[in-house]
Amino acid sequence: MISLLFATALAGTARFDLLESDSGWRDVGNRSSSYGRIDVRSREIDGLTCYAGAVNAAVSVDALLRVTGHMVRSPEWSSASLPVSEELERSGSSFVLFQLFDVPNWTMAADRYWVLRGSTSRSSDGSGAYRYERVDPSAWPRVAQVLGSYSGAVEPPTNFGRWSFPPAGDGTRVEYRGCSAFGGSIPSSIQTWLGVQQLPTMLEELITAAGSGRY
């Protein structure tokens, strides 16, 4: 069991190393935002399409870390429909988050849910980061209890990523890189649309929340 856990940890580290590498990414589209144009890139990691996007914004690293350090409050500022958002566990800057996403009916797909372990960190150069990865939902009975009211909800089998916040001029470079296997039956065309259209929205909403001073 110990060797299996060690191997799993090594696999997770390797995937994050690939995610954080600047090589292998290709441009797949762009979208304008109130903070400037956001270019979306993608790359393959372990057969999974991952997405990345970044933009500079006049918002502090501290403010961004305050928002990402309490992602349980994201239904307050995100346009995504999240009828369930609960923090299951917390220890310092690390926490376990349980959320359910109400997938739009027009996709003809089931709702999605995830249980993630997230953590925020600060580097000596002044930059910040928020990193998350999937954890086994069965460790928290509360998840099964809530899902009893959402029959058919599907958990993405792979879900990991990170936000980075290096200082940039008078503001911060806000970058997201993430990989999520949607699970179930969502056509690849819709997955690409979610990457190109929704990733910039996610960036913009996070920055707006951090700049609002409410969090």
Secondary structure as UniProt FT lines:
FT   HELIX           2..20
FT   STRAND          26..33
FT   TURN            34..35
FT   STRAND          36..45
FT   TURN            46..47
FT   STRAND          48..57
FT   HELIX           61..68
FT   TURN            69..70
FT   HELIX           71..76
FT   STRAND          84..91
FT   TURN            92..93
FT   STRAND          94..101
FT   HELIX           105..107
FT   STRAND          112..122
FT   TURN            124..125
FT   STRAND          128..134
FT   HELIX           137..139
FT   HELIX           141..147
FT   TURN            148..149
FT   TURN            151..152
FT   STRAND          158..165
FT   STRAND          167..168
FT   TURN            169..170
FT   STRAND          171..181
FT   HELIX           188..193
FT   HELIX           194..198
FT   HELIX           199..212
//
